[in-house]
């Protein structure tokens, strides 16, 4: 069965044709429970997200700040497994028809088996995978299987990336390029800053693939700021925080839905 890279490409192209950036939400699988995590993904899409990244919880999430680390810890203590990640992708995609990616560190994929992981993600209706710690020069096996199964391979670029390195990364990736707006870990910030705009400009000079910006966006005003120069706005910690801070799951889901609606206005310039 083929994955949904084409759906992802079409979704990003549709946003561009509407003169706006796409809204991409991140939520970890298994948080607060497997079923609750599926409902959270659906709530983000119902609220106005175009795409969702489902995080595969990891015991050593080097890119993630304290908010996502806390959610990952809850999911891992709840016994979340890769099968639950695949279930999250499947049920969210079947319910909404939207593109769902998995964001994961490389070690769990390597241990699970690249062929098995890509085949199961495609069968679940997944659109692709974001692999923040997989070096491009070591990615040939992954890319071979991802392409075979119709999955996007999204790599992360950072402000520290030199132009030659950006060209190498963007030539190998597909779907979109994940531009980390600043150096450091995920989390909400007061300002996303000029570094992100410069990184998008330099990345676009190497590729026609959409460039989406993440790390730091938490409200509609910031989303609108990033949407001026990026093809997509990626929001993670702010969604997770809504779930963590809520008195119960129902309130958390409503918080996720409301935040998605607010951010959707931001990417449309209506904030």
N, C-alpha and C positions, 0 to 999 in steps of 0.2 A: 504494500500500500504506500502511496506517495503522500508526503507531508504537505504542508500548506504554505510553502514559501511564496507561491504566486498570490495567495490571499494577502499575505503581508505586504508584498510589493504593490498590489492593487490598492490596499488600504492607505498606504503612505502616498501613493500617486493621487488618490481621490482627495486627500486632505490638501495636497499641493494645488490641485485643480480648483479647490474652494478658496485658495489664497490664504491658507492658514497652516500652522504647524499641527502635527498629530500629537495627541496626548497619550503617553505610554505610562501605565501604572505598574508598580512592582509590589507584589505581596508574596510572602513565603508560604509554601505548602505546609499543611499540618498545624497552622496557627490560626486561631487558638486550639482548634482540633482539625482533623482532616476535613470533616463536613463543614465546619465553620470557615475554614480557609477557602473551600470551594464557593461558599456563599459570599465571602468577601470579594473574591475575584469577580463574581457575577454582579455584585453591588457596584464595583468600580466601573464595569462596562455599562451597567444600567444608568449610572450617573453621568456618563459622557466620555469615558476613556475609549480610545480607538483600538488599543493594543494592550495586552497585559503580559508582563514578565512574571512567571512563577518561580520563586526562589527555591532551590534545593538546599534545605538547611544543612549547615556544615559546622563541625566542632571548632574549626579554626578559620573563621571568615575574615581574612586579612583586609579585604576592601571595605568591610562593613563597619559602621559605627555602632555605638552602644544600643540604639533603638532596635536595629535589625538583629544585633547579636542577642538581645533579650528575647525577641520573638523566635529566633532560631533555637535558643536554649529550651524554650517552652515546647517547641515542636519536637525536638530531639528527645526530651524527657517524656513526651507523649508517645514515643516509639515510631515516629514517622520514617517511612522507608521510600525507596525509589518508586516502588509500585504505587504509593500514595501520591507521589508527584505526578506520575502518569495518569492516575485517576483524576487528579485535579485538572490537568490539561484537558482530558477527554470530556469530563462533565461540563466544564466551563465553555469549551468550544461548542459542544452539542447544544447547550442551552442558549448560546448567544450568536453563533456563527462567526465570531470574531477571531482574529489571529492571536494565538497564545504561544509564547516562547518559554523556554526554561533558562534560567540563569543559574549557572553552577560553576564551582571550582572544578579543576580537572581531575583531581584524585578520585572522587567518587565514580566518575565516568570511566576512568582507566581501570579501576577495580571491578566495575560492573561488566565491562567489555564494550568497546566502541560499537561493534556491529549490533549487539543486543540493544544497547541504549538507543541508537539511532532508529533501529527498526521499530522498537516499542514507542518511541516518541512520534514517529510518523503514523503508526497505527492508531495512536491516541488522537490524531488530528493536529499535532503540534506544528508550528510554523518554523521553528528553528531553535537555536541555542546561542546564548551569550556566554562566552568563556573568558573571563577577565584575566586568568592567570596562565592561559595556554599560549606559549610563544609561537608566533607565526611559523618560525623555522622548524618547529616540532609538530605542526598541525596537519601534515599531509594525510595521515591515516584517518583522522577525524573528518577532514574535508572530503575525502574520497567517499566515505560512507554517508556523510550528510548530503552530498550532491546526489548520490544514488537513491536516497530516500526522499528527495524533495524538501530538504531542510536548509534554512538559512544558517550561515555561520557568522555571528556578529563578534567582531573584535573591539577591544577598548583602546582608545588613544588618549594620551594625556598631554597637558601643556608642555611637558618636558620632552615630548617626542620630536626629534629632528625631522626636517622635511623629507629626507631620504627614507627614514624609518616610516613616516606616514604613508609614503607611496608604497612601500613593501606591505604594510598592513592592509591598506585599502584594496590593493590588487588581489589579496587572498580572501577577503571577506565578502559577504553577500547580505542582502536584506537591508541593513543599515549599518552605519558606523556609530559606535557608542563613544561620544566625546565626553570624557570626564572633565567637568568644568574647572576643576582646580586639583592641586595635589592633595592627597590625604584620603580619609575614609568617608563613607556616606554619612549623611546627616543633614538636618535643616540648617540654613545659614541666613544671616541678615541680607547678604548680597551675593549674587552669583558672580558678578565681576566681569571685567573686560577680558580676562584671560580666556574665557569661554568663547567670546566672539572672535578673538584672534585665532584660536585653535580651529574653529569651524571654517574660517576663511582659508587657513593653510591646508586643512583637510580637503576642502572642496576643490582646491587647486590640483588635487591628485586623483579625483574620482567623480563620477556622476551619481554614485550611490548616496541616498539620503544620509545626512549627518544629524544625529539626535543627541541632545545634551542632557546629561544627568549629573547628580551630586549637588545637592544644595537647594533645589527648588521646593518650596513648601506652600506657596500661596498664589493667588490669581495674578497679583501684580508682578511677581517674579516670573511666572509662566508667560505673561505677556511680554516681559522684557526679553526672555530667551527666544520666544516665538518670532521676534523681529528678525532674527538672523539664523535660526536653526530650522531644520525640517521636522523635528520632533522634540517634545519636552518630556523628560523622564522624571517621574516622581515616585519615590519609594518610602523613605523614612516618615514622611508626613502621613501617608496612609496607614503605616504600621502603628504610628503613635495614636491615631484615632482609635484603633482597636485596643491598644494597650491602656489608654486612659479612660475607656468607656466603663461604666458600672456593670454592664452585662453585654452579652454578644449582640443582642438586638440593637442596642444603642450604638455599638461599635459599627455594625453594618450600616446603620443610618448615617453615622459619621463619615464612613468611607464614601457612601453614595453622595452625600452633600459636598464633600471635598472634591470629588470628581466633577460634579456639576459646576462648582466654583472655578476649578482649574480649566474646565472646558470653555468657560467664558473667557478666561485669560488667553488661551491659545487662539481664540477667535477675535481678540481685541475688544471684547465687550466688558472687561473688568472695570 
